[in-house]
């Protein structure tokens, strides 16, 4: 519903294919039995995969796309930090690790790389620290860092702005830690930095509070 409301506001800027996906009614969650919930969840996954494909293939790689992908990477990074903390703690069991691999869509990658079975540190490494796994925490952090460095700076003193500084701190923390040390305290700190980064991006690039009113007034005067 939120996606459709946003799309209606920019209807003239989105393609017919994208609008058809957004406008198509979503599944109705009526029955609460496991089979019904699984069926409707699968329908949502198909919808989201199609939306992701349209964005990946059709959007011009300009600043607007960077903000689109920044939001996606930030949400995924925050979610992964929480999932790793929840399902790969020090005392993680095999069923916990299986759930984490499922939720991060990394089961096939794990089985192809590790033949000895499930273990906590290899799962942490693949889902948390592998920069080549597109569903890992490291991959999201690197993508965020690259997007921010490609956007224009306001300052000309050579010093990094707050979003870039925070993104660099997050990527450095991930690049320099070992899987065995990726515990709850580290993940909580990374999650806090990601939340601060989201706020810093909003403050730096988007109008705040009364600034929107002033911008509208300036536009009318122009």
C-alpha positions in Angstrom: 0.0 0.0 0.0 2.8 2.4 0.8 4.6 1.6 -2.5 1.4 2.3 -4.4 0.8 5.6 -2.6 4.3 6.7 -3.5 4.0 5.6 -7.1 0.8 7.5 -7.5 2.6 10.7 -6.6 5.2 10.2 -9.4 3.0 8.4 -11.9 4.4 10.3 -14.9 8.0 9.3 -13.9 7.6 5.5 -13.8 7.3 3.0 -16.7 4.1 1.2 -17.6 5.7 -2.1 -16.5 6.5 -0.8 -13.1 3.1 0.8 -12.6 1.4 -2.5 -13.6 3.4 -4.3 -10.9 2.6 -1.7 -8.3 -1.0 -1.3 -9.2 -1.8 -5.0 -9.2 -3.7 -5.9 -6.0 -1.6 -7.7 -3.4 -2.5 -11.0 -1.8 -5.2 -10.8 0.9 -4.1 -12.3 4.2 -7.3 -14.0 5.4 -6.7 -17.5 6.7 -4.0 -17.9 9.3 -3.0 -21.5 8.7 0.6 -22.2 7.7 -0.3 -23.2 4.1 -2.3 -20.1 3.4 0.4 -17.8 4.9 3.1 -19.5 2.9 1.2 -19.2 -0.4 0.6 -15.5 0.1 4.1 -14.8 1.3 5.4 -16.5 -1.9 3.1 -14.2 -4.0 4.7 -11.2 -2.2 8.2 -12.6 -2.8 7.4 -12.9 -6.5 6.1 -9.4 -6.6 9.2 -8.0 -4.9 11.5 -10.0 -7.1 9.8 -8.5 -10.2 10.0 -5.0 -8.8 13.7 -5.5 -8.0 14.3 -6.8 -11.6 12.6 -3.8 -13.2 14.7 -1.4 -11.1 17.9 -3.3 -11.8 17.3 -3.4 -15.6 15.5 -0.1 -16.4 16.6 2.6 -14.0 19.2 5.1 -15.2 22.2 5.0 -13.0 22.0 8.6 -11.9 21.7 10.2 -8.4 18.1 9.1 -8.1 19.0 5.5 -8.6 21.8 5.9 -6.0 19.3 7.0 -3.4 17.0 4.2 -4.3 19.7 1.6 -3.9 21.1 3.4 -0.8 17.8 2.9 1.0 17.6 -0.8 0.0 21.2 -1.4 1.1 20.7 0.3 4.4 17.5 -1.6 5.2 19.1 -4.9 4.2 22.2 -4.1 6.3 20.2 -3.3 9.4 18.2 -6.5 8.9 21.2 -8.7 8.4 22.9 -7.3 11.5 19.8 -8.2 13.5 19.5 -11.6 11.9 23.1 -12.6 12.5 22.9 -11.4 16.1 19.7 -13.5 16.6 20.5 -16.7 14.8 24.3 -16.9 15.0 25.2 -16.2 18.6 27.9 -18.0 20.5 25.6 -20.9 21.4 23.9 -21.2 17.9 22.5 -24.6 17.0 22.3 -26.1 13.5 18.7 -25.2 13.1 19.4 -21.5 14.0 22.2 -21.4 11.4 19.9 -23.0 8.8 17.3 -20.3 9.3 19.9 -17.6 8.9 21.1 -19.1 5.6 17.5 -19.3 4.4 16.7 -15.8 5.3 19.8 -14.5 3.7 19.3 -16.6 0.6 22.8 -18.1 1.1 22.1 -21.9 1.4 23.4 -22.8 -2.1 26.5 -20.6 -1.6 27.3 -22.2 1.7 26.9 -25.8 0.5 29.1 -25.0 -2.5 31.9 -23.6 -0.3 31.8 -25.6 2.9 31.4 -29.4 2.6 31.8 -30.3 6.3 28.4 -29.2 7.4 27.0 -26.3 9.4 29.2 -24.4 11.8 28.8 -21.0 13.4 31.9 -19.2 12.1 31.6 -20.2 8.5 28.0 -19.0 8.5 29.0 -15.8 10.1 31.7 -15.3 7.5 29.5 -15.9 4.5 26.5 -13.9 5.7 28.4 -11.2 7.6 31.9 -10.7 6.2 32.0 -12.0 2.6 32.3 -8.9 0.2 31.4 -11.1 -2.8 28.1 -12.4 -1.4 25.4 -10.0 -2.6 23.3 -10.9 0.5 26.0 -10.3 3.0 26.4 -7.5 5.5 29.8 -6.6 4.0 28.4 -6.3 0.5 25.7 -3.9 1.7 28.3 -1.8 3.6 30.6 -1.6 0.5 27.7 -0.6 -1.8 26.6 2.1 0.7 30.2 3.5 0.9 30.5 3.5 -2.9 27.2 5.3 -3.4 28.0 8.0 -0.9 31.5 8.6 -2.3 29.9 9.1 -5.8 27.5 11.8 -4.6 28.6 15.4 -4.6 30.1 17.1 -1.6 29.2 20.4 -0.1 32.6 20.9 1.5 35.8 21.7 -0.4 38.3 21.2 2.4 39.0 17.6 1.5 37.5 16.3 4.8 34.8 13.6 4.5 31.2 14.6 5.3 29.4 12.9 8.1 27.6 10.2 6.0 30.9 9.2 4.3 32.8 9.2 7.6 30.2 6.9 9.2 30.1 4.6 6.1 33.9 4.3 6.2 33.8 3.4 9.9 31.2 0.7 9.2 33.1 -0.8 6.3 36.4 -0.7 8.3 34.8 -2.5 11.2 33.5 -5.3 9.0 36.7 -5.6 7.0 38.9 -5.9 10.0 37.0 -8.3 12.2 37.1 -12.1 12.2 34.0 -14.3 12.1 34.7 -15.7 15.6 34.5 -12.1 17.0 31.3 -11.1 15.2 29.3 -11.3 18.3 26.2 -9.5 19.6 28.1 -6.5 21.0 29.9 -5.9 17.6 26.7 -6.3 15.7 24.8 -4.0 18.0 27.5 -1.3 17.5 27.3 -1.8 13.7 23.5 -1.5 13.9 23.8 1.8 15.8 26.2 3.1 13.3 23.9 2.2 10.5 21.0 4.0 12.2 23.2 7.1 12.6 24.2 6.8 9.0 20.6 6.8 7.9 19.9 9.9 9.9 23.0 11.6 8.6 22.0 10.9 5.0 18.6 12.4 5.6 20.1 15.5 7.2 22.6 16.0 4.5 20.5 15.3 1.4 16.9 16.0 2.2 14.9 19.0 3.3 14.2 19.1 7.0 11.2 20.6 8.8 10.5 24.1 7.7 13.0 24.0 4.9 10.4 22.4 2.7 8.1 25.4 3.2 10.9 27.8 2.5 11.8 25.9 -0.7 8.2 26.1 -1.9 8.0 29.8 -1.2 11.3 30.4 -3.1 9.9 28.3 -6.0 6.7 30.4 -6.2 8.7 33.7 -6.1 11.0 32.4 -8.9 
